[in-house]
Amino acid sequence: MRAIVWTGELQVRDDVEVRAPEAHEVKVRIHNAGVCHSDQSVIDGTIPFPTPVVLGHEGAGIVEEVAARSAR
């Protein structure tokens, strides 16, 4: 997948792998994503966050896969 990755510098990468969804998760093919103020705060250090991190958590797309529910 293509992603904006923060490692201490911004990188646009085409080699990010997405793991299969785990219980109660879905896999979404993202068509558009926004980089919001929270992402900017990670970049400027206002919000400490371990790197590397994929930015742009406000996404819109199509659900492609739904994981099985875990037994309770």
All heavy atoms as TSV, in Angstrom:
chain	resi	resn	atom	element	x	y	z
A	1	MET	N	N	0.843	-1.158	0.000
A	1	MET	CA	C	0.000	0.000	0.000
A	1	MET	C	C	0.892	1.226	0.000
A	1	MET	O	O	1.997	1.200	0.513
A	1	MET	CB	C	-0.930	-0.092	1.207
A	1	MET	CG	C	-0.965	1.076	2.131
A	1	MET	SD	S	-2.083	0.852	3.503
A	1	MET	CE	C	-0.993	1.383	4.779
A	2	ARG	N	N	0.406	2.299	-0.525
A	2	ARG	CA	C	1.111	3.578	-0.470
A	2	ARG	C	C	0.697	4.274	0.821
A	2	ARG	O	O	-0.476	4.299	1.175
A	2	ARG	CB	C	0.774	4.445	-1.669
A	2	ARG	CG	C	1.562	5.724	-1.677
A	2	ARG	CD	C	1.384	6.543	-2.908
A	2	ARG	NE	N	0.232	6.113	-3.674
A	2	ARG	CZ	C	-0.127	6.625	-4.825
A	2	ARG	NH1	N	0.567	7.588	-5.350
A	2	ARG	NH2	N	-1.182	6.192	-5.467
A	3	ALA	N	N	1.671	4.852	1.522
A	3	ALA	CA	C	1.380	5.492	2.802
A	3	ALA	C	C	2.328	6.660	3.042
A	3	ALA	O	O	3.446	6.674	2.525
A	3	ALA	CB	C	1.530	4.483	3.935
A	4	ILE	N	N	1.855	7.615	3.840
A	4	ILE	CA	C	2.719	8.674	4.345
A	4	ILE	C	C	3.243	8.167	5.683
A	4	ILE	O	O	2.473	7.891	6.602
A	4	ILE	CB	C	1.946	9.990	4.543
A	4	ILE	CG1	C	1.402	10.489	3.210
A	4	ILE	CG2	C	2.838	11.038	5.185
A	4	ILE	CD1	C	0.487	11.688	3.339
A	5	VAL	N	N	4.558	8.019	5.772
A	5	VAL	CA	C	5.190	7.458	6.963
A	5	VAL	C	C	6.056	8.535	7.618
A	5	VAL	O	O	6.851	9.193	6.938
A	5	VAL	CB	C	6.049	6.227	6.594
A	5	VAL	CG1	C	6.715	5.646	7.827
A	5	VAL	CG2	C	5.196	5.165	5.903
A	6	TRP	N	N	5.896	8.701	8.933
A	6	TRP	CA	C	6.731	9.630	9.695
A	6	TRP	C	C	7.782	8.813	10.429
A	6	TRP	O	O	7.470	7.926	11.212
A	6	TRP	CB	C	5.878	10.416	10.679
A	6	TRP	CG	C	6.671	11.290	11.602
A	6	TRP	CD1	C	6.823	11.124	12.945
A	6	TRP	CD2	C	7.411	12.455	11.250
A	6	TRP	NE1	N	7.608	12.120	13.444
A	6	TRP	CE2	C	7.991	12.958	12.426
A	6	TRP	CE3	C	7.644	13.133	10.053
A	6	TRP	CZ2	C	8.783	14.093	12.445
A	6	TRP	CZ3	C	8.432	14.261	10.065
A	6	TRP	CH2	C	8.993	14.733	11.247
A	7	THR	N	N	9.045	9.096	10.134
A	7	THR	CA	C	10.172	8.409	10.770
A	7	THR	C	C	11.097	9.413	11.452
A	7	THR	O	O	12.200	9.065	11.843
A	7	THR	CB	C	11.002	7.639	9.716
A	7	THR	OG1	O	11.522	8.583	8.768
A	7	THR	CG2	C	10.190	6.591	9.011
A	8	GLY	N	N	10.632	10.642	11.567
A	8	GLY	CA	C	11.473	11.764	11.933
A	8	GLY	C	C	11.599	12.683	10.731
A	8	GLY	O	O	11.991	13.834	10.829
A	9	GLU	N	N	11.242	12.146	9.588
A	9	GLU	CA	C	11.063	12.902	8.351
A	9	GLU	C	C	9.908	12.256	7.602
A	9	GLU	O	O	9.615	11.079	7.790
A	9	GLU	CB	C	12.337	12.916	7.502
A	9	GLU	CG	C	12.753	11.564	6.968
A	9	GLU	CD	C	14.010	11.633	6.101
A	9	GLU	OE1	O	14.977	12.263	6.525
A	9	GLU	OE2	O	13.979	11.046	5.011
A	10	LEU	N	N	9.214	13.033	6.782
A	10	LEU	CA	C	8.081	12.495	6.026
A	10	LEU	C	C	8.568	11.705	4.833
A	10	LEU	O	O	9.469	12.143	4.109
A	10	LEU	CB	C	7.166	13.631	5.538
A	10	LEU	CG	C	6.235	14.216	6.571
A	10	LEU	CD1	C	5.463	15.391	5.981
A	10	LEU	CD2	C	5.272	13.182	7.110
A	11	GLN	N	N	7.977	10.556	4.638
A	11	GLN	CA	C	8.275	9.719	3.481
A	11	GLN	C	C	6.964	9.258	2.870
A	11	GLN	O	O	6.029	8.923	3.593
A	11	GLN	CB	C	9.076	8.478	3.892
A	11	GLN	CG	C	10.375	8.751	4.574
A	11	GLN	CD	C	11.031	7.454	5.048
A	11	GLN	OE1	O	10.456	6.382	4.989
A	11	GLN	NE2	N	12.255	7.578	5.523
A	12	VAL	N	N	6.888	9.228	1.563
A	12	VAL	CA	C	5.777	8.579	0.874
A	12	VAL	C	C	6.334	7.261	0.383
A	12	VAL	O	O	7.307	7.221	-0.377
A	12	VAL	CB	C	5.245	9.426	-0.301
A	12	VAL	CG1	C	4.138	8.670	-1.025
A	12	VAL	CG2	C	4.738	10.768	0.202
A	13	ARG	N	N	5.737	6.166	0.863
A	13	ARG	CA	C	6.272	4.837	0.548
A	13	ARG	C	C	5.205	3.990	-0.129
A	13	ARG	O	O	4.024	4.097	0.174
A	13	ARG	CB	C	6.753	4.165	1.828
A	13	ARG	CG	C	7.902	4.957	2.443
A	13	ARG	CD	C	8.503	4.342	3.644
A	13	ARG	NE	N	8.661	2.912	3.548
A	13	ARG	CZ	C	9.053	2.163	4.572
A	13	ARG	NH1	N	9.332	2.716	5.724
A	13	ARG	NH2	N	9.172	0.868	4.436
A	14	ASP	N	N	5.654	3.132	-1.044
A	14	ASP	CA	C	4.762	2.211	-1.753
A	14	ASP	C	C	4.925	0.771	-1.285
A	14	ASP	O	O	4.349	-0.136	-1.873
A	14	ASP	CB	C	5.033	2.267	-3.263
A	14	ASP	CG	C	4.566	3.580	-3.873
A	14	ASP	OD1	O	3.480	4.040	-3.501
A	14	ASP	OD2	O	5.297	4.133	-4.712
A	15	ASP	N	N	5.713	0.546	-0.233
A	15	ASP	CA	C	6.043	-0.818	0.181
A	15	ASP	C	C	5.501	-1.184	1.564
A	15	ASP	O	O	5.966	-2.119	2.196
A	15	ASP	CB	C	7.560	-1.009	0.166
A	15	ASP	CG	C	8.278	-0.088	1.149
A	15	ASP	OD1	O	7.671	0.892	1.615
A	15	ASP	OD2	O	9.456	-0.356	1.447
A	16	VAL	N	N	4.484	-0.470	2.041
A	16	VAL	CA	C	3.919	-0.752	3.357
A	16	VAL	C	C	2.986	-1.952	3.240
A	16	VAL	O	O	2.098	-1.972	2.389
A	16	VAL	CB	C	3.170	0.484	3.910
A	16	VAL	CG1	C	2.484	0.165	5.218
A	16	VAL	CG2	C	4.131	1.647	4.069
A	17	GLU	N	N	3.198	-2.953	4.082
A	17	GLU	CA	C	2.356	-4.150	4.062
A	17	GLU	C	C	1.280	-4.051	5.131
A	17	GLU	O	O	1.533	-3.573	6.228
A	17	GLU	CB	C	3.212	-5.395	4.287
A	17	GLU	CG	C	4.141	-5.674	3.122
A	17	GLU	CD	C	4.845	-7.009	3.242
A	17	GLU	OE1	O	4.269	-7.933	3.853
A	17	GLU	OE2	O	5.960	-7.110	2.735
A	18	VAL	N	N	0.096	-4.509	4.802
A	18	VAL	CA	C	-1.033	-4.494	5.717
A	18	VAL	C	C	-1.288	-5.930	6.164
A	18	VAL	O	O	-1.440	-6.821	5.327
A	18	VAL	CB	C	-2.297	-3.919	5.036
A	18	VAL	CG1	C	-3.484	-3.948	5.979
A	18	VAL	CG2	C	-2.027	-2.512	4.535
A	19	ARG	N	N	-1.326	-6.133	7.488
A	19	ARG	CA	C	-1.599	-7.479	8.001
A	19	ARG	C	C	-3.082	-7.808	7.831
A	19	ARG	O	O	-3.913	-6.915	7.666
A	19	ARG	CB	C	-1.187	-7.585	9.464
A	19	ARG	CG	C	-1.999	-6.712	10.380
A	19	ARG	CD	C	-1.734	-7.036	11.843
A	19	ARG	NE	N	-2.314	-6.073	12.745
A	19	ARG	CZ	C	-3.608	-5.950	13.010
A	19	ARG	NH1	N	-4.490	-6.714	12.401
A	19	ARG	NH2	N	-4.041	-5.044	13.863
A	20	ALA	N	N	-3.406	-9.084	7.898
A	20	ALA	CA	C	-4.807	-9.513	7.830
A	20	ALA	C	C	-5.542	-9.009	9.069
A	20	ALA	O	O	-4.940	-8.885	10.140
A	20	ALA	CB	C	-4.888	-11.034	7.762
A	21	PRO	N	N	-6.821	-8.710	8.938
A	21	PRO	CA	C	-7.563	-8.230	10.104
A	21	PRO	C	C	-7.696	-9.315	11.170
A	21	PRO	O	O	-7.850	-10.493	10.855
A	21	PRO	CB	C	-8.928	-7.838	9.534
A	21	PRO	CG	C	-9.037	-8.528	8.229
A	21	PRO	CD	C	-7.649	-8.757	7.736
A	22	GLU	N	N	-7.615	-8.876	12.420
A	22	GLU	CA	C	-7.810	-9.773	13.553
A	22	GLU	C	C	-9.255	-9.664	14.013
A	22	GLU	O	O	-10.030	-8.874	13.462
A	22	GLU	CB	C	-6.833	-9.400	14.665
A	22	GLU	CG	C	-5.383	-9.599	14.237
A	22	GLU	CD	C	-4.383	-9.181	15.293
A	22	GLU	OE1	O	-4.786	-8.745	16.384
A	22	GLU	OE2	O	-3.176	-9.288	15.011
A	23	ALA	N	N	-9.619	-10.461	15.017
A	23	ALA	CA	C	-11.004	-10.499	15.495
A	23	ALA	C	C	-11.550	-9.094	15.720
A	23	ALA	O	O	-10.871	-8.243	16.285
A	23	ALA	CB	C	-11.080	-11.300	16.787
A	24	HIS	N	N	-12.741	-8.847	15.227
A	24	HIS	CA	C	-13.460	-7.580	15.363
A	24	HIS	C	C	-12.807	-6.429	14.590
A	24	HIS	O	O	-13.025	-5.263	14.914
A	24	HIS	CB	C	-13.635	-7.205	16.839
A	24	HIS	CG	C	-14.431	-8.210	17.599
A	24	HIS	ND1	N	-15.801	-8.309	17.490
A	24	HIS	CD2	C	-14.052	-9.186	18.452
A	24	HIS	CE1	C	-16.235	-9.289	18.250
A	24	HIS	NE2	N	-15.196	-9.840	18.848
A	25	GLU	N	N	-12.018	-6.734	13.567
A	25	GLU	CA	C	-11.425	-5.709	12.712
A	25	GLU	C	C	-11.906	-5.910	11.283
A	25	GLU	O	O	-12.391	-6.986	10.928
A	25	GLU	CB	C	-9.890	-5.785	12.724
A	25	GLU	CG	C	-9.261	-5.436	14.050
A	25	GLU	CD	C	-7.750	-5.502	14.016
A	25	GLU	OE1	O	-7.178	-6.231	13.186
A	25	GLU	OE2	O	-7.141	-4.825	14.838
A	26	VAL	N	N	-11.779	-4.879	10.472
A	26	VAL	CA	C	-12.087	-4.965	9.052
A	26	VAL	C	C	-10.899	-4.433	8.259
A	26	VAL	O	O	-10.080	-3.678	8.762
A	26	VAL	CB	C	-13.361	-4.161	8.670
A	26	VAL	CG1	C	-14.581	-4.714	9.374
A	26	VAL	CG2	C	-13.186	-2.691	8.943
A	27	LYS	N	N	-10.808	-4.864	7.015
A	27	LYS	CA	C	-9.798	-4.342	6.092
A	27	LYS	C	C	-10.532	-3.442	5.110
A	27	LYS	O	O	-11.517	-3.855	4.499
A	27	LYS	CB	C	-9.109	-5.485	5.355
A	27	LYS	CG	C	-8.034	-5.037	4.393
A	27	LYS	CD	C	-7.379	-6.259	3.749
A	27	LYS	CE	C	-6.301	-5.870	2.785
A	27	LYS	NZ	N	-5.697	-7.080	2.173
A	28	VAL	N	N	-10.043	-2.198	4.972
A	28	VAL	CA	C	-10.686	-1.204	4.124
A	28	VAL	C	C	-9.722	-0.763	3.031
A	28	VAL	O	O	-8.575	-0.430	3.319
A	28	VAL	CB	C	-11.123	0.033	4.950
A	28	VAL	CG1	C	-11.745	1.097	4.057
A	28	VAL	CG2	C	-12.084	-0.369	6.058
A	29	ARG	N	N	-10.176	-0.803	1.787
A	29	ARG	CA	C	-9.389	-0.223	0.689
A	29	ARG	C	C	-9.658	1.271	0.721
A	29	ARG	O	O	-10.745	1.729	0.417
A	29	ARG	CB	C	-9.777	-0.808	-0.665
A	29	ARG	CG	C	-9.005	-0.131	-1.827
A	29	ARG	CD	C	-9.221	-0.799	-3.147
A	29	ARG	NE	N	-8.742	-2.152	-3.167
A	29	ARG	CZ	C	-7.453	-2.511	-3.382
A	29	ARG	NH1	N	-6.545	-1.592	-3.578
A	29	ARG	NH2	N	-7.111	-3.779	-3.380
A	30	ILE	N	N	-8.638	2.020	1.115
A	30	ILE	CA	C	-8.778	3.467	1.283
A	30	ILE	C	C	-8.732	4.150	-0.083
A	30	ILE	O	O	-7.848	3.893	-0.892
A	30	ILE	CB	C	-7.658	4.020	2.193
A	30	ILE	CG1	C	-7.739	3.408	3.592
A	30	ILE	CG2	C	-7.700	5.538	2.256
A	30	ILE	CD1	C	-8.975	3.774	4.370
A	31	HIS	N	N	-9.702	5.012	-0.319
A	31	HIS	CA	C	-9.726	5.805	-1.547
A	31	HIS	C	C	-9.211	7.218	-1.301
A	31	HIS	O	O	-8.621	7.829	-2.185
A	31	HIS	CB	C	-11.142	5.836	-2.131
A	31	HIS	CG	C	-11.552	4.528	-2.711
A	31	HIS	ND1	N	-11.421	4.236	-4.043
A	31	HIS	CD2	C	-12.055	3.403	-2.128
A	31	HIS	CE1	C	-11.839	2.997	-4.258
A	31	HIS	NE2	N	-12.222	2.474	-3.116
A	32	ASN	N	N	-9.461	7.746	-0.107
A	32	ASN	CA	C	-8.967	9.073	0.267
A	32	ASN	C	C	-8.694	9.077	1.764
A	32	ASN	O	O	-9.397	8.421	2.526
A	32	ASN	CB	C	-9.988	10.165	-0.048
A	32	ASN	CG	C	-10.120	10.415	-1.520
A	32	ASN	OD1	O	-9.173	10.880	-2.154
A	32	ASN	ND2	N	-11.277	10.099	-2.085
A	33	ALA	N	N	-7.671	9.819	2.169
A	33	ALA	CA	C	-7.363	9.968	3.593
A	33	ALA	C	C	-6.894	11.387	3.843
A	33	ALA	O	O	-6.277	12.013	2.979
A	33	ALA	CB	C	-6.283	8.976	4.021
A	34	GLY	N	N	-7.187	11.858	5.036
A	34	GLY	CA	C	-6.757	13.199	5.405
A	34	GLY	C	C	-5.680	13.148	6.475
A	34	GLY	O	O	-5.665	12.258	7.312
A	35	VAL	N	N	-4.779	14.087	6.418
A	35	VAL	CA	C	-3.807	14.270	7.484
A	35	VAL	C	C	-4.350	15.418	8.327
A	35	VAL	O	O	-4.501	16.539	7.844
A	35	VAL	CB	C	-2.408	14.595	6.913
A	35	VAL	CG1	C	-1.424	14.888	8.024
A	35	VAL	CG2	C	-1.922	13.418	6.068
A	36	CYS	N	N	-4.689	15.142	9.576
A	36	CYS	CA	C	-5.375	16.123	10.407
A	36	CYS	C	C	-4.411	16.777	11.397
A	36	CYS	O	O	-3.212	16.518	11.402
A	36	CYS	CB	C	-6.541	15.473	11.135
A	36	CYS	SG	S	-6.026	14.396	12.473
A	37	HIS	N	N	-4.978	17.594	12.271
A	37	HIS	CA	C	-4.183	18.323	13.258
A	37	HIS	C	C	-3.441	17.368	14.187
A	37	HIS	O	O	-2.308	17.640	14.599
A	37	HIS	CB	C	-5.078	19.267	14.057
A	37	HIS	CG	C	-4.294	20.202	14.912
A	37	HIS	ND1	N	-4.036	19.942	16.231
A	37	HIS	CD2	C	-3.678	21.377	14.621
A	37	HIS	CE1	C	-3.302	20.922	16.727
A	37	HIS	NE2	N	-3.080	21.809	15.770
A	38	SER	N	N	-4.036	16.236	14.537
A	38	SER	CA	C	-3.342	15.250	15.382
A	38	SER	C	C	-2.087	14.743	14.691
A	38	SER	O	O	-1.041	14.575	15.325
A	38	SER	CB	C	-4.265	14.068	15.699
A	38	SER	OG	O	-5.381	14.499	16.429
A	39	ASP	N	N	-2.173	14.475	13.401
A	39	ASP	CA	C	-1.000	14.031	12.651
A	39	ASP	C	C	0.076	15.118	12.644
A	39	ASP	O	O	1.257	14.839	12.828
A	39	ASP	CB	C	-1.375	13.666	11.208
A	39	ASP	CG	C	-2.326	12.487	11.131
A	39	ASP	OD1	O	-2.111	11.497	11.852
A	39	ASP	OD2	O	-3.283	12.562	10.356
A	40	GLN	N	N	-0.328	16.364	12.438
A	40	GLN	CA	C	0.627	17.481	12.469
A	40	GLN	C	C	1.286	17.586	13.833
A	40	GLN	O	O	2.482	17.869	13.935
A	40	GLN	CB	C	-0.073	18.797	12.111
A	40	GLN	CG	C	0.848	20.006	12.136
A	40	GLN	CD	C	2.007	19.887	11.160
A	40	GLN	OE1	O	1.837	19.486	10.022
A	40	GLN	NE2	N	3.202	20.236	11.615
A	41	SER	N	N	0.529	17.311	14.898
A	41	SER	CA	C	1.088	17.361	16.244
A	41	SER	C	C	2.117	16.260	16.481
A	41	SER	O	O	3.065	16.445	17.238
A	41	SER	CB	C	-0.040	17.276	17.281
A	41	SER	OG	O	-0.865	18.413	17.184
A	42	VAL	N	N	1.945	15.108	15.834
A	42	VAL	CA	C	2.973	14.057	15.895
A	42	VAL	C	C	4.225	14.546	15.182
A	42	VAL	O	O	5.345	14.406	15.687
A	42	VAL	CB	C	2.453	12.734	15.276
A	42	VAL	CG1	C	3.588	11.724	15.118
A	42	VAL	CG2	C	1.333	12.151	16.132
A	43	ILE	N	N	4.057	15.167	14.026
A	43	ILE	CA	C	5.197	15.650	13.242
A	43	ILE	C	C	5.971	16.724	14.009
A	43	ILE	O	O	7.202	16.690	14.047
A	43	ILE	CB	C	4.727	16.189	11.873
A	43	ILE	CG1	C	4.215	15.035	11.014
A	43	ILE	CG2	C	5.849	16.943	11.164
A	43	ILE	CD1	C	3.464	15.477	9.769
A	44	ASP	N	N	5.252	17.657	14.649
A	44	ASP	CA	C	5.969	18.745	15.331
A	44	ASP	C	C	6.372	18.401	16.764
A	44	ASP	O	O	6.987	19.205	17.447
A	44	ASP	CB	C	5.192	20.064	15.266
A	44	ASP	CG	C	3.914	20.083	16.090
A	44	ASP	OD1	O	3.765	19.279	17.035
A	44	ASP	OD2	O	3.054	20.929	15.794
A	45	GLY	N	N	6.025	17.187	17.234
A	45	GLY	CA	C	6.466	16.733	18.550
A	45	GLY	C	C	5.544	17.094	19.695
A	45	GLY	O	O	5.815	16.735	20.840
A	46	THR	N	N	4.435	17.779	19.413
A	46	THR	CA	C	3.474	18.108	20.465
A	46	THR	C	C	2.872	16.842	21.059
A	46	THR	O	O	2.651	16.761	22.267
A	46	THR	CB	C	2.346	19.008	19.909
A	46	THR	OG1	O	2.940	20.173	19.346
A	46	THR	CG2	C	1.369	19.408	20.979
A	47	ILE	N	N	2.594	15.858	20.214
A	47	ILE	CA	C	2.116	14.548	20.667
A	47	ILE	C	C	3.255	13.552	20.439
A	47	ILE	O	O	3.565	13.218	19.295
A	47	ILE	CB	C	0.859	14.094	19.887
A	47	ILE	CG1	C	-0.294	15.064	20.121
A	47	ILE	CG2	C	0.466	12.676	20.297
A	47	ILE	CD1	C	-1.537	14.751	19.291
A	48	PRO	N	N	3.915	13.106	21.526
A	48	PRO	CA	C	4.986	12.122	21.346
A	48	PRO	C	C	4.392	10.799	20.861
A	48	PRO	O	O	3.399	10.320	21.400
A	48	PRO	CB	C	5.589	11.970	22.745
A	48	PRO	CG	C	4.900	12.944	23.620
A	48	PRO	CD	C	3.716	13.491	22.893
A	49	PHE	N	N	4.989	10.229	19.841
A	49	PHE	CA	C	4.471	8.984	19.277
A	49	PHE	C	C	5.649	8.192	18.736
A	49	PHE	O	O	6.517	8.756	18.074
A	49	PHE	CB	C	3.468	9.284	18.152
A	49	PHE	CG	C	2.453	8.210	17.953
A	49	PHE	CD1	C	1.287	8.194	18.693
A	49	PHE	CD2	C	2.675	7.194	17.032
A	49	PHE	CE1	C	0.344	7.194	18.510
A	49	PHE	CE2	C	1.745	6.196	16.847
A	49	PHE	CZ	C	0.579	6.191	17.591
A	50	PRO	N	N	5.701	6.876	19.002
A	50	PRO	CA	C	6.829	6.084	18.498
A	50	PRO	C	C	6.816	6.003	16.973
A	50	PRO	O	O	5.751	5.964	16.358
A	50	PRO	CB	C	6.624	4.708	19.125
A	50	PRO	CG	C	5.194	4.663	19.543
A	50	PRO	CD	C	4.753	6.089	19.766
A	51	THR	N	N	7.988	6.013	16.392
A	51	THR	CA	C	8.122	5.912	14.939
A	51	THR	C	C	8.708	4.558	14.578
A	51	THR	O	O	9.347	3.931	15.412
A	51	THR	CB	C	9.038	7.030	14.407
A	51	THR	OG1	O	10.312	6.922	15.025
A	51	THR	CG2	C	8.455	8.395	14.679
A	52	PRO	N	N	8.494	4.103	13.367
A	52	PRO	CA	C	7.738	4.748	12.297
A	52	PRO	C	C	6.234	4.634	12.537
A	52	PRO	O	O	5.771	3.718	13.193
A	52	PRO	CB	C	8.160	3.976	11.045
A	52	PRO	CG	C	8.493	2.604	11.551
A	52	PRO	CD	C	9.058	2.810	12.940
A	53	VAL	N	N	5.500	5.592	11.972
A	53	VAL	CA	C	4.047	5.601	12.097
A	53	VAL	C	C	3.451	6.041	10.763
A	53	VAL	O	O	3.983	6.929	10.103
A	53	VAL	CB	C	3.579	6.515	13.253
A	53	VAL	CG1	C	4.003	7.941	13.045
A	53	VAL	CG2	C	2.073	6.439	13.461
A	54	VAL	N	N	2.358	5.382	10.375
A	54	VAL	CA	C	1.623	5.779	9.179
A	54	VAL	C	C	0.643	6.868	9.587
A	54	VAL	O	O	-0.146	6.684	10.513
A	54	VAL	CB	C	0.870	4.585	8.548
A	54	VAL	CG1	C	-0.008	5.044	7.398
A	54	VAL	CG2	C	1.853	3.523	8.082
A	55	LEU	N	N	0.691	8.008	8.918
A	55	LEU	CA	C	-0.199	9.122	9.212
A	55	LEU	C	C	-1.419	9.078	8.296
A	55	LEU	O	O	-1.419	8.395	7.275
A	55	LEU	CB	C	0.548	10.446	9.028
A	55	LEU	CG	C	1.773	10.640	9.906
A	55	LEU	CD1	C	2.456	11.958	9.577
A	55	LEU	CD2	C	1.417	10.576	11.381
A	56	GLY	N	N	-2.463	9.831	8.665
A	56	GLY	CA	C	-3.657	9.922	7.834
A	56	GLY	C	C	-4.726	8.956	8.280
A	56	GLY	O	O	-5.179	8.120	7.519
A	57	HIS	N	N	-5.127	9.040	9.552
A	57	HIS	CA	C	-6.086	8.082	10.101
A	57	HIS	C	C	-7.538	8.411	9.772
A	57	HIS	O	O	-8.424	7.652	10.135
A	57	HIS	CB	C	-5.906	7.984	11.622
A	57	HIS	CG	C	-6.128	9.280	12.331
A	57	HIS	ND1	N	-5.099	10.168	12.550
A	57	HIS	CD2	C	-7.235	9.849	12.833
A	57	HIS	CE1	C	-5.582	11.219	13.182
A	57	HIS	NE2	N	-6.874	11.055	13.359
A	58	GLU	N	N	-7.806	9.500	9.091
A	58	GLU	CA	C	-9.171	9.841	8.692
A	58	GLU	C	C	-9.375	9.384	7.260
A	58	GLU	O	O	-9.071	10.098	6.317
A	58	GLU	CB	C	-9.395	11.342	8.819
A	58	GLU	CG	C	-9.283	11.842	10.245
A	58	GLU	CD	C	-9.456	13.337	10.366
A	58	GLU	OE1	O	-9.466	14.040	9.343
A	58	GLU	OE2	O	-9.595	13.808	11.504
A	59	GLY	N	N	-9.857	8.151	7.099
A	59	GLY	CA	C	-9.950	7.574	5.771
A	59	GLY	C	C	-11.365	7.292	5.328
A	59	GLY	O	O	-12.276	7.164	6.138
A	60	ALA	N	N	-11.535	7.196	4.011
A	60	ALA	CA	C	-12.810	6.819	3.412
A	60	ALA	C	C	-12.524	5.780	2.342
A	60	ALA	O	O	-11.604	5.937	1.540
A	60	ALA	CB	C	-13.486	8.031	2.786
A	61	GLY	N	N	-13.283	4.698	2.362
A	61	GLY	CA	C	-13.038	3.654	1.380
A	61	GLY	C	C	-14.096	2.574	1.420
A	61	GLY	O	O	-15.203	2.782	1.911
A	62	ILE	N	N	-13.726	1.405	0.914
A	62	ILE	CA	C	-14.640	0.266	0.785
A	62	ILE	C	C	-14.132	-0.880	1.661
A	62	ILE	O	O	-12.955	-1.245	1.586
A	62	ILE	CB	C	-14.688	-0.224	-0.690
A	62	ILE	CG1	C	-15.064	0.928	-1.628
A	62	ILE	CG2	C	-15.600	-1.425	-0.847
A	62	ILE	CD1	C	-16.453	1.468	-1.444
A	63	VAL	N	N	-15.019	-1.457	2.476
A	63	VAL	CA	C	-14.657	-2.617	3.290
A	63	VAL	C	C	-14.427	-3.798	2.364
A	63	VAL	O	O	-15.297	-4.154	1.567
A	63	VAL	CB	C	-15.752	-2.946	4.329
A	63	VAL	CG1	C	-15.437	-4.235	5.058
A	63	VAL	CG2	C	-15.912	-1.799	5.303
A	64	GLU	N	N	-13.240	-4.410	2.456
A	64	GLU	CA	C	-12.896	-5.557	1.606
A	64	GLU	C	C	-12.936	-6.884	2.352
A	64	GLU	O	O	-13.112	-7.922	1.737
A	64	GLU	CB	C	-11.489	-5.378	1.024
A	64	GLU	CG	C	-11.409	-4.294	-0.011
A	64	GLU	CD	C	-10.110	-4.355	-0.774
A	64	GLU	OE1	O	-9.084	-4.763	-0.207
A	64	GLU	OE2	O	-10.140	-3.988	-1.962
A	65	GLU	N	N	-12.703	-6.843	3.657
A	65	GLU	CA	C	-12.618	-8.092	4.406
A	65	GLU	C	C	-13.069	-7.837	5.843
A	65	GLU	O	O	-12.760	-6.804	6.412
A	65	GLU	CB	C	-11.160	-8.576	4.399
A	65	GLU	CG	C	-10.925	-9.931	5.002
A	65	GLU	CD	C	-9.462	-10.366	4.873
A	65	GLU	OE1	O	-8.680	-9.729	4.155
A	65	GLU	OE2	O	-9.125	-11.356	5.528
A	66	VAL	N	N	-13.833	-8.798	6.381
A	66	VAL	CA	C	-14.283	-8.732	7.770
A	66	VAL	C	C	-13.730	-9.958	8.473
A	66	VAL	O	O	-13.922	-11.084	8.019
A	66	VAL	CB	C	-15.819	-8.692	7.861
A	66	VAL	CG1	C	-16.276	-8.687	9.313
A	66	VAL	CG2	C	-16.367	-7.491	7.110
A	67	ALA	N	N	-13.033	-9.728	9.582
A	67	ALA	CA	C	-12.453	-10.845	10.327
A	67	ALA	C	C	-13.535	-11.575	11.105
A	67	ALA	O	O	-14.593	-11.022	11.418
A	67	ALA	CB	C	-11.384	-10.335	11.279
A	68	ALA	N	N	-13.235	-12.804	11.452
A	68	ALA	CA	C	-14.150	-13.590	12.273
A	68	ALA	C	C	-14.261	-12.982	13.661
A	68	ALA	O	O	-13.316	-12.352	14.139
A	68	ALA	CB	C	-13.648	-15.030	12.375
A	69	ARG	N	N	-15.375	-13.193	14.297
A	69	ARG	CA	C	-15.550	-12.725	15.668
A	69	ARG	C	C	-14.824	-13.678	16.604
A	69	ARG	O	O	-14.772	-14.868	16.365
A	69	ARG	CB	C	-17.014	-12.686	16.032
A	69	ARG	CG	C	-17.787	-11.692	15.196
A	69	ARG	CD	C	-19.230	-11.712	15.514
A	69	ARG	NE	N	-19.412	-11.254	16.893
A	69	ARG	CZ	C	-20.580	-11.056	17.462
A	69	ARG	NH1	N	-21.669	-11.321	16.791
A	69	ARG	NH2	N	-20.673	-10.638	18.686
A	70	SER	N	N	-14.259	-13.147	17.663
A	70	SER	CA	C	-13.598	-14.015	18.633
A	70	SER	C	C	-14.643	-14.668	19.508
A	70	SER	O	O	-15.715	-14.111	19.755
A	70	SER	CB	C	-12.611	-13.212	19.482
A	70	SER	OG	O	-13.292	-12.213	20.214
A	71	ALA	N	N	-14.331	-15.866	19.993
A	71	ALA	CA	C	-15.260	-16.575	20.898
A	71	ALA	C	C	-15.247	-15.892	22.251
A	71	ALA	O	O	-14.205	-15.509	22.750
A	71	ALA	CB	C	-14.841	-18.024	21.015
A	72	ARG	N	N	-16.400	-15.729	22.840
A	72	ARG	CA	C	-16.472	-15.110	24.182
A	72	ARG	C	C	-17.113	-16.029	25.142
A	72	ARG	O	O	-17.932	-16.792	24.924
A	72	ARG	CB	C	-17.259	-13.804	24.103
A	72	ARG	CG	C	-16.484	-12.770	23.381
A	72	ARG	CD	C	-17.153	-11.437	23.525
A	72	ARG	NE	N	-16.332	-10.451	22.822
A	72	ARG	CZ	C	-16.488	-9.180	22.952
A	72	ARG	NH1	N	-17.401	-8.707	23.746
A	72	ARG	NH2	N	-15.741	-8.345	22.296
